[in-house]
Amino acid sequence: MGLVVTVVGFIGYIGATNESTSLLIAFFISVLMLVLLQTGLAITIFVFQEELEEQITDSARDKFRLYGNPNESSIATEPIDFVQKELKCCGLSNGPFDWSDESDRFANYWIRTRSEDVPDSCCVGLELSRNCGKGMAVRDPDKGAVYSKGCQTALIEFFKGNLNVMGALTIVLVGVQLAGLCLYIMITDH
């Protein structure tokens, strides 16, 4: 997106400095297309929030199934560890209990190898120690050693909060761009 905006800005700059009508028209059309795309994005953000919840849940469930598998580390393990640390959550929906044998078997590889443990990224605290999640999948999470909130809820809250901000910023940006386009039309008419 940054590249597109840079190219569009460059077209506008060259068109203005050379007083090239064709480049200025290309700039106008490019900015108008960006405005239309951003308007569509803003509408999509506000209208399809419920579908976003389903997408987040499905994607997270797929990643959790692969967690702990050494062959899938960069696809599943690293992103889940990052989410659990940053959003202060553990598991998908049932907190640390999702990592135990009694769960709905969503973390297949992990449960086969460590059915009573949670990943260390579930541990509370700034300094995570190695094996701090040992045996925590079957203990009461209210002791404060591991996060008790499920990551599905944390992810949905994170995205919804940020999507509202993104939608509002997109609307403001579209307004500024439309004002610029109107100014362009007024200046070129005279």
C-alpha beads as a LAMMPS data file, in Angstrom:
LAMMPS data file: protein, C-alpha beads

190 atoms
189 bonds

1 atom types
1 bond types

-500.0 500.0 xlo xhi
-500.0 500.0 ylo yhi
-500.0 500.0 zlo zhi

Masses

1 110.0

Atoms # bond

1 1 1 0.000 0.000 0.000
2 1 1 2.879 2.329 0.816
3 1 1 4.348 1.685 -2.618
4 1 1 1.045 2.530 -4.304
5 1 1 0.716 5.794 -2.367
6 1 1 4.342 6.675 -3.172
7 1 1 3.815 6.063 -6.891
8 1 1 0.563 8.065 -6.885
9 1 1 2.285 10.929 -5.048
10 1 1 5.191 10.820 -7.497
11 1 1 2.783 11.016 -10.444
12 1 1 1.125 14.040 -8.847
13 1 1 4.473 15.706 -8.164
14 1 1 5.793 15.180 -11.699
15 1 1 2.472 16.285 -13.186
16 1 1 2.402 19.462 -11.105
17 1 1 6.045 20.441 -11.702
18 1 1 5.823 19.810 -15.462
19 1 1 2.257 21.156 -15.694
20 1 1 1.293 17.959 -17.492
21 1 1 -2.461 17.666 -17.804
22 1 1 -2.349 13.949 -18.589
23 1 1 -0.255 13.164 -15.473
24 1 1 -2.510 15.321 -13.308
25 1 1 -5.572 13.491 -14.657
26 1 1 -3.832 10.166 -13.933
27 1 1 -3.090 11.439 -10.405
28 1 1 -6.729 12.478 -9.912
29 1 1 -8.035 9.122 -11.105
30 1 1 -5.523 7.252 -8.907
31 1 1 -6.499 9.214 -5.809
32 1 1 -10.181 8.723 -6.632
33 1 1 -9.603 4.945 -6.900
34 1 1 -7.822 4.970 -3.521
35 1 1 -10.731 6.888 -1.999
36 1 1 -13.203 4.334 -3.358
37 1 1 -11.103 1.419 -2.049
38 1 1 -10.781 3.040 1.373
39 1 1 -14.524 3.709 1.489
40 1 1 -15.147 0.048 0.693
41 1 1 -12.683 -0.948 3.422
42 1 1 -14.417 1.262 5.994
43 1 1 -17.830 -0.155 5.100
44 1 1 -16.461 -3.699 5.232
45 1 1 -14.917 -3.081 8.651
46 1 1 -18.189 -1.901 10.155
47 1 1 -20.551 -4.316 8.393
48 1 1 -18.682 -7.614 8.614
49 1 1 -17.494 -7.633 12.223
50 1 1 -19.449 -10.798 13.066
51 1 1 -17.877 -12.662 10.150
52 1 1 -14.504 -11.488 11.440
53 1 1 -15.186 -13.278 14.733
54 1 1 -15.801 -16.537 12.859
55 1 1 -12.641 -16.076 10.788
56 1 1 -10.558 -15.387 13.893
57 1 1 -11.964 -18.437 15.666
58 1 1 -11.447 -20.758 12.680
59 1 1 -7.926 -19.520 12.026
60 1 1 -6.946 -19.741 15.694
61 1 1 -8.359 -23.261 15.995
62 1 1 -6.307 -24.372 12.971
63 1 1 -3.129 -22.865 14.429
64 1 1 -3.704 -24.396 17.869
65 1 1 -4.031 -27.863 16.299
66 1 1 -0.457 -27.556 15.026
67 1 1 1.026 -25.997 18.176
68 1 1 4.208 -27.602 19.463
69 1 1 4.906 -29.546 16.281
70 1 1 8.549 -28.836 15.401
71 1 1 7.710 -28.953 11.679
72 1 1 5.072 -26.229 12.076
73 1 1 6.916 -23.921 14.503
74 1 1 6.924 -20.806 12.331
75 1 1 3.315 -21.344 11.187
76 1 1 1.704 -22.108 14.530
77 1 1 3.910 -22.192 17.600
78 1 1 5.626 -18.826 17.261
79 1 1 2.446 -16.836 16.459
80 1 1 0.499 -18.495 19.293
81 1 1 3.309 -17.838 21.767
82 1 1 3.362 -14.213 20.638
83 1 1 -0.423 -13.851 21.039
84 1 1 -0.441 -15.529 24.469
85 1 1 2.360 -13.262 25.747
86 1 1 1.085 -10.008 24.244
87 1 1 -2.630 -10.444 24.922
88 1 1 -2.060 -12.152 28.287
89 1 1 -4.185 -15.172 27.454
90 1 1 -3.833 -18.945 27.405
91 1 1 -5.426 -21.597 25.225
92 1 1 -8.295 -20.961 22.874
93 1 1 -11.551 -20.673 24.792
94 1 1 -11.134 -22.527 28.110
95 1 1 -7.847 -20.996 29.207
96 1 1 -5.133 -23.398 30.359
97 1 1 -7.577 -26.329 30.383
98 1 1 -7.480 -26.283 26.563
99 1 1 -3.981 -27.735 26.796
100 1 1 -5.064 -30.791 28.809
101 1 1 -6.253 -34.249 27.793
102 1 1 -9.838 -33.349 28.705
103 1 1 -10.014 -30.589 26.100
104 1 1 -11.705 -31.025 22.742
105 1 1 -8.336 -32.191 21.371
106 1 1 -7.709 -28.992 19.487
107 1 1 -3.980 -28.986 20.357
108 1 1 -3.365 -32.508 19.074
109 1 1 0.429 -32.532 18.927
110 1 1 0.883 -30.724 22.242
111 1 1 -1.533 -32.975 24.132
112 1 1 0.144 -36.134 22.803
113 1 1 3.509 -34.944 24.101
114 1 1 2.668 -32.840 27.186
115 1 1 -0.937 -33.393 28.275
116 1 1 -0.585 -31.769 31.705
117 1 1 1.513 -28.748 30.695
118 1 1 0.698 -25.374 29.210
119 1 1 3.158 -23.532 26.981
120 1 1 5.531 -21.247 28.853
121 1 1 3.976 -18.307 26.990
122 1 1 0.869 -18.788 29.195
123 1 1 2.848 -17.954 32.341
124 1 1 2.155 -14.650 34.070
125 1 1 5.049 -12.278 34.467
126 1 1 7.534 -10.234 32.541
127 1 1 10.284 -12.840 32.787
128 1 1 9.041 -16.202 31.593
129 1 1 11.097 -19.067 32.897
130 1 1 11.623 -22.345 31.118
131 1 1 9.046 -24.983 32.105
132 1 1 6.957 -22.521 34.136
133 1 1 3.855 -24.099 32.543
134 1 1 4.682 -27.614 33.724
135 1 1 1.562 -29.267 35.179
136 1 1 -0.507 -26.078 34.836
137 1 1 -3.065 -27.509 32.381
138 1 1 -4.651 -29.531 35.173
139 1 1 -4.333 -26.999 38.017
140 1 1 -6.603 -24.156 39.002
141 1 1 -5.517 -21.124 36.927
142 1 1 -6.813 -18.704 39.585
143 1 1 -3.541 -19.073 41.477
144 1 1 -2.089 -16.397 39.187
145 1 1 0.701 -18.514 37.719
146 1 1 -0.840 -18.709 34.229
147 1 1 -3.324 -16.562 32.351
148 1 1 -6.892 -17.812 32.730
149 1 1 -8.508 -15.914 29.846
150 1 1 -8.816 -17.770 26.532
151 1 1 -7.106 -16.249 23.496
152 1 1 -10.227 -16.419 21.319
153 1 1 -11.920 -13.777 23.474
154 1 1 -8.711 -11.736 23.734
155 1 1 -8.174 -11.780 19.951
156 1 1 -11.753 -10.771 19.193
157 1 1 -11.588 -7.903 21.703
158 1 1 -8.235 -6.786 20.258
159 1 1 -9.413 -6.821 16.651
160 1 1 -12.793 -5.238 17.353
161 1 1 -11.212 -2.421 19.343
162 1 1 -8.604 -1.763 16.681
163 1 1 -11.004 -2.195 13.778
164 1 1 -13.267 0.540 15.099
165 1 1 -10.268 2.864 15.314
166 1 1 -9.111 1.800 11.827
167 1 1 -12.597 2.349 10.422
168 1 1 -12.842 5.817 11.953
169 1 1 -9.356 6.782 10.715
170 1 1 -10.200 5.488 7.261
171 1 1 -13.328 7.663 7.154
172 1 1 -11.317 10.723 8.231
173 1 1 -8.648 9.971 5.615
174 1 1 -11.294 9.565 2.910
175 1 1 -12.770 12.925 3.919
176 1 1 -9.385 14.654 3.632
177 1 1 -8.730 13.030 0.261
178 1 1 -12.166 14.006 -1.040
179 1 1 -11.540 17.597 0.061
180 1 1 -8.225 17.502 -1.828
181 1 1 -9.944 16.166 -4.940
182 1 1 -12.586 18.893 -4.738
183 1 1 -9.839 21.504 -4.400
184 1 1 -8.087 20.016 -7.424
185 1 1 -11.267 20.286 -9.490
186 1 1 -11.856 23.886 -8.379
187 1 1 -8.261 24.916 -9.181
188 1 1 -8.156 23.250 -12.588
189 1 1 -11.515 24.758 -13.634
190 1 1 -10.122 28.286 -13.307

Bonds

1 1 1 2
2 1 2 3
3 1 3 4
4 1 4 5
5 1 5 6
6 1 6 7
7 1 7 8
8 1 8 9
9 1 9 10
10 1 10 11
11 1 11 12
12 1 12 13
13 1 13 14
14 1 14 15
15 1 15 16
16 1 16 17
17 1 17 18
18 1 18 19
19 1 19 20
20 1 20 21
21 1 21 22
22 1 22 23
23 1 23 24
24 1 24 25
25 1 25 26
26 1 26 27
27 1 27 28
28 1 28 29
29 1 29 30
30 1 30 31
31 1 31 32
32 1 32 33
33 1 33 34
34 1 34 35
35 1 35 36
36 1 36 37
37 1 37 38
38 1 38 39
39 1 39 40
40 1 40 41
41 1 41 42
42 1 42 43
43 1 43 44
44 1 44 45
45 1 45 46
46 1 46 47
47 1 47 48
48 1 48 49
49 1 49 50
50 1 50 51
51 1 51 52
52 1 52 53
53 1 53 54
54 1 54 55
55 1 55 56
56 1 56 57
57 1 57 58
58 1 58 59
59 1 59 60
60 1 60 61
61 1 61 62
62 1 62 63
63 1 63 64
64 1 64 65
65 1 65 66
66 1 66 67
67 1 67 68
68 1 68 69
69 1 69 70
70 1 70 71
71 1 71 72
72 1 72 73
73 1 73 74
74 1 74 75
75 1 75 76
76 1 76 77
77 1 77 78
78 1 78 79
79 1 79 80
80 1 80 81
81 1 81 82
82 1 82 83
83 1 83 84
84 1 84 85
85 1 85 86
86 1 86 87
87 1 87 88
88 1 88 89
89 1 89 90
90 1 90 91
91 1 91 92
92 1 92 93
93 1 93 94
94 1 94 95
95 1 95 96
96 1 96 97
97 1 97 98
98 1 98 99
99 1 99 100
100 1 100 101
101 1 101 102
102 1 102 103
103 1 103 104
104 1 104 105
105 1 105 106
106 1 106 107
107 1 107 108
108 1 108 109
109 1 109 110
110 1 110 111
111 1 111 112
112 1 112 113
113 1 113 114
114 1 114 115
115 1 115 116
116 1 116 117
117 1 117 118
118 1 118 119
119 1 119 120
120 1 120 121
121 1 121 122
122 1 122 123
123 1 123 124
124 1 124 125
125 1 125 126
126 1 126 127
127 1 127 128
128 1 128 129
129 1 129 130
130 1 130 131
131 1 131 132
132 1 132 133
133 1 133 134
134 1 134 135
135 1 135 136
136 1 136 137
137 1 137 138
138 1 138 139
139 1 139 140
140 1 140 141
141 1 141 142
142 1 142 143
143 1 143 144
144 1 144 145
145 1 145 146
146 1 146 147
147 1 147 148
148 1 148 149
149 1 149 150
150 1 150 151
151 1 151 152
152 1 152 153
153 1 153 154
154 1 154 155
155 1 155 156
156 1 156 157
157 1 157 158
158 1 158 159
159 1 159 160
160 1 160 161
161 1 161 162
162 1 162 163
163 1 163 164
164 1 164 165
165 1 165 166
166 1 166 167
167 1 167 168
168 1 168 169
169 1 169 170
170 1 170 171
171 1 171 172
172 1 172 173
173 1 173 174
174 1 174 175
175 1 175 176
176 1 176 177
177 1 177 178
178 1 178 179
179 1 179 180
180 1 180 181
181 1 181 182
182 1 182 183
183 1 183 184
184 1 184 185
185 1 185 186
186 1 186 187
187 1 187 188
188 1 188 189
189 1 189 190
